[in-house]
Amino acid sequence: DLGYYYPTNDLVTRPDILFFWLARMIMAGNEFMGKEPFSNVYLTGIVRDKIGRKMSKQLGNSPNPLDLIEKYGADAVRIGMLLCSSAGNDIFYDESQIEQGRNFCNKIWNSFRLVQGWRVDEALQQSAVNSLAVKWFDSKLSQTIQSVEEHYSKFRISDALMAIYKLFWDDYCSWYLEAVKPAFGEAIDKATMDATQVFLEKLLKLIHPVMPFISEELWQSLAGRKEGETIMYQPTPVAGEIDETVINGFEAAKELAGGVRATRQQKNIPPKEPLDIKVKGDFPMEMIPVVTKLANLGSAEKVTESVEGNGISFMVGTVEIFIPLDGLVDAGEEIAKMESELTRLRGFLEGVRKKLSNEAFTAHAPEKVVAMERKKEADALLKIENLEKSLNALKNK
């Protein structure tokens, strides 16, 4: 008798059981309550191990949730599992997912400790960098809240949580706090500190449904709360105005800062050494103060022609950035590196051309594969051309 089945994993393999239970609940609701009991049905997959086997006690591949909670914490277990639980698909469990959840908990806790350790100077005026960072994150937060609400309305729980995760980890912790963080031993202005705490409180409210313990603990510590007051009764943050210009401008600043940092790492230039940049193209120059703080720029000059010489160039969208390296790197060492890279690229190009000159390959290989090889050839030619120009400029200096 199907009436004796209970909603277990059988519902995944026996759709007849599922529909029977749904019909039974609808009829019972109409009969006893006079209304339908629900209007939406959310189906989940089953949890499998990382090689795809269904978890069971017989196979011994099912971890004890209480042991995981003891090791990583309840919040870490919840967020780790939910981030990889896309609607309707099976979950391939791996303990690294729970470790990711624990790392996220640590990130949230450390960001709170960082902000609480700042000294506030009420007489200090808000800097241009801090003002831009606050405006950007305020719009970014509202944009994410809109996205999260849309995901929830369509039952895309994993997508909603991933949007909050990225906003908290990447935008708030990695970029916003880095932009407004005062120098060692210095104070922060009150306007920026107040905005930062408001942002953190909204983020805690967003993540609270799946991370109730750490969000409650930090929310209680952010300000003086009344007896019995809890984050559980707080309204979900509502999206405000979104300034797309500020968002796009700050995203360009992040990409530029990343390019400057990569240049330092590639050329072994100390972070304390200021770097000058030449900007060719439509870059939002009002964001340069942000880049200066994030990547330690010396100067930023807008130019109308491409700059050649001893240096590195890269693209930020359609904007060309050139970093002069005169006096910052050893010319002989750079020439040796460039010549070695040219040798490697020429060998790679020769291998690609041999493959493309093989009629059997071009005639029988899938069109996408051949197109990919032609793209490799074009990319290698462009890299060789740019590298040869840089090498000649360095040798003729």
C-alpha positions as CSV (number, residue, x, y, z in Angstrom):
1,D,0.0,0.0,0.0
2,L,1.6,3.3,-1.1
3,G,-0.1,5.0,1.9
4,Y,2.5,3.5,4.2
5,Y,5.5,4.9,2.3
6,Y,7.2,7.9,4.0
7,P,9.1,10.7,2.2
8,T,12.6,9.2,2.0
9,N,15.1,8.6,-0.8
10,D,12.4,6.4,-2.3
11,L,10.8,9.6,-3.6
12,V,13.8,10.1,-5.8
13,T,13.5,6.7,-7.5
14,R,9.7,6.3,-7.2
15,P,7.9,9.3,-8.7
16,D,4.6,7.5,-8.3
17,I,5.2,7.6,-4.5
18,L,6.0,11.3,-4.7
19,F,2.9,12.2,-6.6
20,F,0.8,10.0,-4.3
21,W,2.0,11.9,-1.2
22,L,1.5,15.3,-2.9
23,A,-2.1,14.4,-3.9
24,R,-2.7,13.0,-0.4
25,M,-1.6,16.2,1.3
26,I,-3.6,18.4,-1.0
27,M,-6.8,16.4,-0.5
28,A,-6.3,16.4,3.3
29,G,-5.7,20.1,3.3
30,N,-8.9,20.7,1.3
31,E,-10.9,18.3,3.5
32,F,-9.8,19.4,7.0
33,M,-8.5,23.0,6.5
34,G,-10.6,24.2,3.6
35,K,-7.6,25.3,1.6
36,E,-4.6,23.9,-0.3
37,P,-1.6,23.2,2.1
38,F,1.1,24.5,-0.3
39,S,1.5,26.0,-3.8
40,N,5.2,25.1,-4.4
41,V,7.1,21.9,-4.2
42,Y,10.9,21.9,-3.8
43,L,12.7,18.6,-4.7
44,T,16.2,17.8,-3.6
45,G,18.6,15.2,-4.9
46,I,20.3,12.6,-2.7
47,V,23.8,12.8,-1.2
48,R,26.4,10.7,-2.8
49,D,30.1,10.3,-2.1
50,K,32.8,11.9,-4.2
51,I,32.9,8.9,-6.6
52,G,29.1,9.0,-7.1
53,R,27.9,6.1,-4.8
54,K,24.7,6.6,-2.9
55,M,25.6,7.1,0.8
56,S,24.6,4.2,3.0
57,K,25.7,2.6,6.3
58,Q,26.3,-0.7,4.5
59,L,29.0,0.9,2.2
60,G,30.4,2.8,5.2
61,N,30.7,6.0,3.1
62,S,28.2,8.1,5.2
63,P,29.9,10.4,7.7
64,N,28.3,11.1,11.1
65,P,26.9,14.7,11.0
66,L,27.6,15.1,14.7
67,D,31.2,14.2,14.2
68,L,31.5,16.8,11.5
69,I,29.8,19.4,13.7
70,E,32.2,18.6,16.5
71,K,35.2,19.0,14.2
72,Y,34.1,22.0,12.0
73,G,31.1,23.6,13.7
74,A,27.4,23.5,12.8
75,D,27.6,26.7,10.7
76,A,30.5,25.3,8.6
77,V,28.6,22.1,8.0
78,R,25.4,23.9,6.9
79,I,27.0,26.4,4.6
80,G,29.5,23.9,3.2
81,M,26.7,21.5,2.1
82,L,24.3,24.1,0.9
83,L,26.8,25.9,-1.4
84,C,27.1,22.7,-3.4
85,S,23.4,21.8,-3.4
86,S,22.0,23.0,-6.7
87,A,18.3,22.6,-7.0
88,G,17.2,19.1,-8.3
89,N,20.7,17.7,-8.6
90,D,22.4,15.1,-6.4
91,I,25.0,16.3,-3.9
92,F,28.5,14.8,-4.3
93,Y,29.8,15.1,-0.8
94,D,33.5,15.7,0.0
95,E,34.8,16.8,3.3
96,S,36.7,19.7,1.6
97,Q,33.3,21.4,1.2
98,I,32.9,21.5,5.0
99,E,36.5,22.8,5.3
100,Q,35.4,25.6,2.9
101,G,32.5,26.4,5.2
102,R,34.9,26.5,8.2
103,N,37.2,28.8,6.3
104,F,34.3,31.1,5.5
105,C,33.4,31.2,9.2
106,N,37.0,32.2,10.1
107,K,36.9,34.9,7.4
108,I,33.8,36.4,8.8
109,W,35.2,36.3,12.4
110,N,38.5,37.8,11.4
111,S,36.8,40.7,9.4
112,F,34.8,41.5,12.6
113,R,37.9,41.5,14.7
114,L,39.7,43.7,12.2
115,V,37.0,46.4,12.2
116,Q,36.6,46.3,16.0
117,G,40.3,47.0,16.4
118,W,40.2,50.3,14.5
119,R,40.5,53.5,16.4
120,V,37.9,56.2,15.4
121,D,38.8,59.9,15.2
122,E,35.5,61.9,15.1
123,A,37.4,65.0,13.9
124,L,38.9,63.3,10.9
125,Q,37.4,64.1,7.5
126,Q,36.4,61.2,5.2
127,S,39.1,60.7,2.5
128,A,38.3,60.5,-1.2
129,V,39.3,56.8,-1.2
130,N,37.0,56.0,1.7
131,S,34.1,57.9,0.1
132,L,34.4,56.1,-3.2
133,A,34.7,52.7,-1.4
134,V,31.6,53.3,0.7
135,K,29.6,54.4,-2.3
136,W,30.7,51.4,-4.3
137,F,30.0,48.8,-1.6
138,D,26.6,50.4,-0.8
139,S,25.6,49.9,-4.5
140,K,27.2,46.5,-4.7
141,L,25.3,45.4,-1.6
142,S,22.0,46.6,-3.0
143,Q,22.8,44.9,-6.3
144,T,23.5,41.6,-4.6
145,I,20.3,41.8,-2.4
146,Q,18.3,42.2,-5.5
147,S,20.0,39.1,-7.0
148,V,19.5,37.1,-3.9
149,E,15.8,37.9,-3.7
150,E,15.4,36.8,-7.3
151,H,17.2,33.5,-6.6
152,Y,15.1,32.8,-3.6
153,S,11.9,33.6,-5.5
154,K,12.9,30.9,-8.0
155,F,14.1,28.5,-5.3
156,R,17.7,28.7,-6.4
157,I,19.0,28.5,-2.8
158,S,22.6,27.5,-3.7
159,D,22.9,30.4,-6.2
160,A,21.6,32.9,-3.6
161,L,24.1,31.6,-1.0
162,M,26.9,31.8,-3.5
163,A,26.1,35.4,-4.3
164,I,26.2,36.3,-0.5
165,Y,29.4,34.2,-0.1
166,K,31.2,36.1,-2.9
167,L,29.9,39.5,-1.7
168,F,31.2,38.8,1.9
169,W,34.5,37.1,1.1
170,D,35.6,38.9,-2.1
171,D,34.0,42.3,-2.2
172,Y,33.7,43.1,1.5
173,C,36.7,41.3,3.1
174,S,39.2,41.4,0.2
175,W,38.5,44.8,-1.4
176,Y,36.3,47.0,0.7
177,L,38.1,46.5,4.0
178,E,41.5,46.8,2.2
179,A,40.4,50.1,0.6
180,V,39.2,51.8,3.8
181,K,41.7,50.2,6.3
182,P,43.7,52.9,8.0
183,A,47.5,52.8,8.0
184,F,49.2,51.1,10.9
185,G,48.8,53.2,14.1
186,E,46.4,55.7,12.4
187,A,42.7,56.3,13.0
188,I,39.7,56.0,10.7
189,D,37.0,58.6,10.2
190,K,33.7,58.2,11.9
191,A,31.6,58.3,8.7
192,T,33.5,55.4,7.2
193,M,33.5,53.4,10.4
194,D,29.7,53.8,10.8
195,A,29.1,52.7,7.2
196,T,31.4,49.7,7.6
197,Q,29.5,48.5,10.7
198,V,26.2,49.0,8.9
199,F,27.5,46.9,6.0
200,L,28.6,44.2,8.3
201,E,25.3,44.1,10.1
202,K,23.4,43.7,6.8
203,L,25.7,41.0,5.7
204,L,25.2,39.1,8.9
205,K,21.4,39.3,8.4
206,L,21.7,38.0,4.9
207,I,23.8,35.0,5.9
208,H,21.9,34.3,9.2
209,P,19.3,31.8,7.9
210,V,22.1,29.3,7.0
211,M,24.8,30.4,9.6
212,P,22.7,31.2,12.6
213,F,25.3,30.8,15.4
214,I,28.2,33.0,14.2
215,S,25.8,35.7,12.8
216,E,23.9,35.9,16.2
217,E,27.2,36.1,18.1
218,L,28.7,38.9,16.0
219,W,25.4,40.8,15.7
220,Q,25.1,40.8,19.5
221,S,28.6,42.1,19.8
222,L,28.3,44.9,17.1
223,A,26.2,47.1,19.4
224,G,24.4,47.2,22.7
225,R,21.3,45.0,22.4
226,K,18.3,44.8,24.7
227,E,17.4,41.8,26.8
228,G,15.9,39.1,24.6
229,E,16.8,41.0,21.3
230,T,18.0,38.6,18.6
231,I,19.0,38.7,15.0
232,M,16.3,36.1,14.2
233,Y,13.6,38.8,14.5
234,Q,15.4,41.4,12.4
235,P,14.0,42.2,8.9
236,T,15.9,41.1,5.9
237,P,18.0,44.0,4.3
238,V,16.2,45.8,1.5
239,A,18.0,47.0,-1.6
240,G,18.6,50.7,-2.0
241,E,19.7,52.8,-5.0
242,I,22.2,51.2,-7.3
243,D,24.8,53.4,-9.0
244,E,26.1,51.4,-12.0
245,T,28.7,54.0,-12.8
246,V,30.4,53.7,-9.4
247,I,30.2,49.9,-9.6
248,N,31.8,49.7,-13.0
249,G,34.4,52.3,-12.1
250,F,35.4,50.4,-9.0
251,E,35.5,47.1,-10.9
252,A,38.0,48.7,-13.3
253,A,40.0,50.0,-10.3
254,K,40.1,46.4,-8.9
255,E,41.3,45.0,-12.3
256,L,44.0,47.7,-12.6
257,A,45.2,47.1,-9.0
258,G,45.4,43.4,-9.7
259,G,47.5,44.0,-12.9
260,V,49.9,46.3,-10.9
261,R,50.2,43.7,-8.2
262,A,50.9,40.9,-10.7
263,T,53.6,43.1,-12.2
264,R,55.3,43.4,-8.8
265,Q,55.2,39.7,-8.3
266,Q,56.4,38.9,-11.8
267,K,59.3,41.4,-11.6
268,N,60.1,40.9,-7.8
269,I,59.4,44.6,-7.1
270,P,58.8,45.3,-3.4
271,P,55.3,46.5,-2.4
272,K,56.7,49.6,-0.8
273,E,58.2,50.8,-4.2
274,P,55.7,53.2,-5.9
275,L,55.0,52.4,-9.5
276,D,54.0,55.0,-12.2
277,I,51.5,54.1,-14.8
278,K,50.5,55.5,-18.3
279,V,46.8,55.1,-19.2
280,K,45.7,55.0,-22.8
281,G,41.9,54.8,-23.2
282,D,38.7,55.7,-21.4
283,F,39.6,54.8,-17.8
284,P,37.6,56.4,-14.9
285,M,40.5,58.5,-13.5
286,E,38.4,59.5,-10.5
287,M,39.2,55.9,-9.3
288,I,42.9,56.4,-9.4
289,P,43.1,57.3,-5.6
290,V,41.6,53.8,-4.9
291,V,44.2,52.1,-7.1
292,T,47.0,54.2,-5.5
293,K,46.0,52.9,-2.0
294,L,45.4,49.3,-3.2
295,A,48.6,49.0,-5.3
296,N,50.9,51.8,-4.2
297,L,51.0,54.0,-7.4
298,G,53.5,56.8,-7.7
299,S,51.6,58.7,-10.5
300,A,49.0,58.0,-13.1
301,E,49.3,59.9,-16.4
302,K,46.7,59.7,-19.2
303,V,48.3,59.5,-22.7
304,T,47.0,59.4,-26.2
305,E,49.6,57.1,-27.8
306,S,50.9,53.7,-26.9
307,V,54.1,53.9,-24.8
308,E,57.1,51.8,-25.8
309,G,60.3,51.1,-23.9
310,N,61.4,49.2,-20.8
311,G,58.2,48.3,-19.1
312,I,55.1,46.1,-19.0
313,S,51.8,46.8,-20.7
314,F,48.5,45.1,-20.1
315,M,44.8,45.7,-20.8
316,V,42.0,46.7,-18.4
317,G,39.0,46.1,-20.6
318,T,39.7,48.2,-23.6
319,V,42.2,50.5,-21.7
320,E,45.9,50.0,-22.3
321,I,48.1,50.3,-19.2
322,F,51.9,50.8,-19.4
323,I,54.2,50.5,-16.3
324,P,57.7,51.9,-16.9
325,L,60.4,49.7,-15.2
326,D,63.5,51.9,-15.7
327,G,65.7,51.5,-12.7
328,L,63.4,48.9,-11.1
329,V,64.7,45.7,-12.8
330,D,68.0,44.4,-14.0
331,A,68.2,44.9,-17.7
332,G,70.5,42.0,-18.4
333,E,68.2,39.7,-16.3
334,E,65.1,40.9,-18.1
335,I,66.7,40.4,-21.5
336,A,67.6,36.8,-20.6
337,K,64.1,36.1,-19.4
338,M,62.6,37.6,-22.6
339,E,64.9,35.6,-24.9
340,S,64.0,32.4,-23.0
341,E,60.3,33.1,-23.3
342,L,60.7,33.9,-27.0
343,T,62.4,30.5,-27.5
344,R,59.6,28.8,-25.7
345,L,56.9,30.6,-27.7
346,R,58.6,29.9,-31.1
347,G,58.9,26.2,-30.2
348,F,55.2,26.2,-29.3
349,L,54.3,28.0,-32.5
350,E,56.2,25.5,-34.6
351,G,54.4,22.6,-33.0
352,V,51.0,24.2,-33.6
353,R,51.9,24.9,-37.3
354,K,53.0,21.4,-37.8
355,K,49.7,20.2,-36.6
356,L,47.8,22.6,-38.8
357,S,49.9,21.7,-41.9
358,N,48.9,18.0,-41.4
359,E,46.1,17.5,-43.9
360,A,44.8,14.4,-42.1
361,F,44.3,16.5,-39.0
362,T,42.6,19.5,-40.6
363,A,40.4,17.2,-42.7
364,H,39.2,14.8,-39.9
365,A,39.5,16.8,-36.7
366,P,36.3,18.5,-35.4
367,E,35.9,22.1,-36.6
368,K,36.1,23.4,-33.1
369,V,39.4,21.7,-32.5
370,V,40.9,23.1,-35.7
371,A,39.6,26.6,-34.8
372,M,41.2,26.3,-31.4
373,E,44.6,25.4,-32.9
374,R,44.3,28.4,-35.3
375,K,43.5,30.7,-32.3
376,K,46.6,29.3,-30.5
377,E,48.7,30.2,-33.6
378,A,47.3,33.7,-33.7
379,D,47.8,34.3,-29.9
380,A,51.4,33.0,-30.1
381,L,52.2,35.3,-33.1
382,L,50.8,38.3,-31.2
383,K,52.8,37.4,-28.0
384,I,56.0,36.9,-30.0
385,E,55.5,40.3,-31.8
386,N,54.9,42.2,-28.5
387,L,57.8,40.4,-26.8
388,E,60.2,41.2,-29.7
389,K,59.3,44.9,-29.5
390,S,59.9,45.0,-25.8
391,L,63.2,43.1,-26.2
392,N,64.4,45.4,-29.0
393,A,63.5,48.5,-27.0
394,L,65.4,47.2,-24.0
395,K,68.5,46.2,-26.0
396,N,68.6,49.6,-27.8
397,K,68.3,51.6,-24.7
